[in-house]
Amino acid sequence: MSETPRKNADLPVRVASAVVMVAVAGTALWLGGWGWALFVSAVGLGVLWEWWGLARAIAKTAPARLAWLLGGAIYIGLAIVMLIRLRGESAIGWPLLLIVLLGVILTDVGAYFTGRTFGGPRIAPAISPSKTWSGLLGGALGAALGFYLAIRISFSQPFLDAMNAALGPEHPVLVPASASPSLLGCLIGGAVLAVVAQSGDFFESWMKRRAGVKDSGQIIPGHGGLFDRTDGLIAVLFVLA
């Protein structure tokens, strides 16, 4: 019997969960201020809790567990701070924020579809058997598209006008609507972002392998834990910080 129906049985749940996540995160992002800071902090604390759950299974001694906890607090904490700060920096933060968000999202989309379509050699089967070199290439192309879209959106006059209206005269968006992303720049930036995001994914997969679990948590129906959904984003934000 084909395994496809079983693999796709939870697809409606996954799609519904994704729609809810995007709606909640998008609303908090647009509101900004304390709403965005509280949302990001809540997600970050949830990720740290799942990190601690994995660390307790990996480390067997108190000093080792303390080291894992401190490492997680630094790794995840820097990502939280960077994500909050980017939303608050109107002139520079918005382009970077959109590059990060769209880049990571389209990295996952590109890697998923090219990996499933073309398959091929696996990057590190002992850590994450589903990750292939074709998926990484597709992820890099997806991230390049994310770079292009983020820059075009950030420097478009309608977006700048909307941001100026939302932020008010005390926080003007001073970036001119004249930026034109180059193809080479998008490809290079996309490749770097995709590698960093996939490295974060591999790192989390390695932690789960060591801990002997499939998902970091079960809080998101059809998707697993918060860490499962933010591993690549955290890695990119950590490097950016």
N, C-alpha and C positions, 0 to 999 in steps of 0.2 A: 504494500500500500504506500502511496506517495506520502512523504512527510510534509509536503507543502501546506495542506490544510491545518496540520498541527502547528506549524511555524507561524501561520497567519491567523490562528484562531483568536489571538488577543489583539489583532490589528485595530478593531473598532475602539477597544479600551485605550490603546496607546494613542490613537488619534484624538480621542476625546480628552485624555489627560494632557496631551500636547497643546490643544486649543485652550484649555483652562490655564495652563502654565504661561502661555504667551499672553493671554488676556490679562492675568494678574501682574506679570512682570512688566508688560507694556504700560499698564495703568500707573504702576508705581514709578516707572521711568519718566513718564510724561509729567506726573505730579511733581517729582523732584523733591528737594528739601528734606524735611524730616520723614515724609512718607517713603521716599526712596532709601534714605539711610536706614530706617527701621526694617524695611523689606530685605535689603541686602544683608544687614546684620543678622536678621532672623535666619535667613538661608545659610549664612556663613556659620552660625552656631550649630545649625542642624548638620552641616557637613562635618564640622569639628567633632560632633557627637558620634557620627558614623566612623570617622577616622579613629576615634578612641576605641570604638568597638572592634575595629580591625586590628589596631595596635595591641589590644589586650590579648588577642588570639595569636599574634605574631611573637610578641616579647614575653618571655617567661619570668623575668626578674623585675623587681621594683625599679632599679636604676634604668633598665632598658625601656620600661614602660614610660618612665618620666622623660627620658630622652625623646621617645616617640611623641609624647604629648607636647613637649616644648617645640619640637620640629613642626608638628602640625599647627600649633598656634602661630608660629612665624609664617609658615607657608600659606595658610589660609587667611591669617590676619592681614598680611600685606596685600593679598588679593582683594579683601573686603575694603581696605582703606583706599586702594587704587580705584576700585569701581565707584565708590562714593565720591572721591575727589574728581574723577573725570566728569561726572554729571554736574558738579558744581562749577567747573571751569568752562565758561560759555564760549570763549574765543577759540581755545585749543582743545578743550576736553571733549566737546561734542564730536568733532571729526574722529578723534582717537577712539572714543567710546563706540561710535558706529562701526569703525573699522574692526574693533575687537569683537563686538557682538555679531555683526554680519559675517565677519571672517570665520569665526569659530562655528557658527551655525552652518554656513555653506561648506566648510571643511567637512563636517559630519555628513552632510547631505551628499557631497561629491564623493567622499570615500565610500559611503554605503552603496550608492548606486553603481559606481565603477567597479568596486570590489565584487559585488554580487553578479554584475554583468560579465566581467572579463576574468575574474578569479586570478589564477596564476600563483607564482611563488609567494609563500608567506614570509613576513618580516621576522617574526619571533614566535614560532608556533608553541614553544614551551610556556610563553607568557600569555599570549592572546592569539589563539589559533585562527580567528576570523580575519585578522589584519593582513592584507596583502600589499605588495608593492604597487599594484595597479590602483588599489584603493588610496594609497598615499598620493599617487599622482593625481587622481581625481579630486582628492581633498585639496591639493595645492591649487588646482585649477578653480575649484569652488572658492577657495580663500581669495584668489586673485580677482574673481568676480565680486566678492565681498568688498575688497579694497576699492574697486572701481565704483560700485554702487554707493558705498559710504562717502566717498569723496564727492561724487556728483550730487548726492543728496545734501551733504553738509554745506556745500558752497553754492547751492541753487538759491536764487533770489527769493522764491516763495518760502523756502525753509528758513532763510535768514530773517525774513519779515516776520514769520510766525514766532521765531525765537525771540526777536526783539519785542514783539507784542507780549509774549508770555513772561519775559524776564523783567520788563519795565525799563525806564530810562536810567535807573541807577546801575543796571548791569547790561550795558549794550553789547551786542555781538559785533565786534569790530572787523571780523574777517571779510575781506572783499569777495564778491561772487565772481572770481576770475580763475579759480584753480581748475586745471585740466589734467586729470591723471594720465600718465604715460603708460603704454602697454608694458614696457620693460619694468617700470617701477612696480606695477601691480603684480606682475609675474614673480619678481624677486620677493616682494613683500608677502605675497600669498604663499610662496614656497617656505619662507622662514616661519610664518605664522602656522602653517599646516604641520611642519615638523615639530614645533613647540607644542601645539595642541595634541598631536598624536603621541608625543612623549609623555604628556600628562595622562593621557588615556592608558598608555602602557604601564606607567607607574602605578596607577590605581589598579589595573588588572594584576600586576605583580603582587600588590598588597593583598588582593582578594585571593590569589592563588596561595600565598603564604598562610592566610587565615583560614583557607579551606571553605570559602563561601562563594556563591554565584553572584550575589548582589551586595552592595554596601548597606542596603536597607530595603524596606518595603513601603515607604511612605507615599510613593507615586505609583498608582495602579498602572501596570503594564510596562513600567520603566525602571522599577527598582528604587534605589535610594537617591538622595540629593547629590551625593558624591558621584554616583554613576552618571548623572546628567551634567555635572559641572566640572568634571576632571580636566577637560581640555581648556575650558575657560579660566580655571584657577591657574593653570600652568602659564598661560599667556599673560594674565594679569600679574603674576609673580615675576616673570621675566621683565615685563614692562616697568614694574615698580623698581 
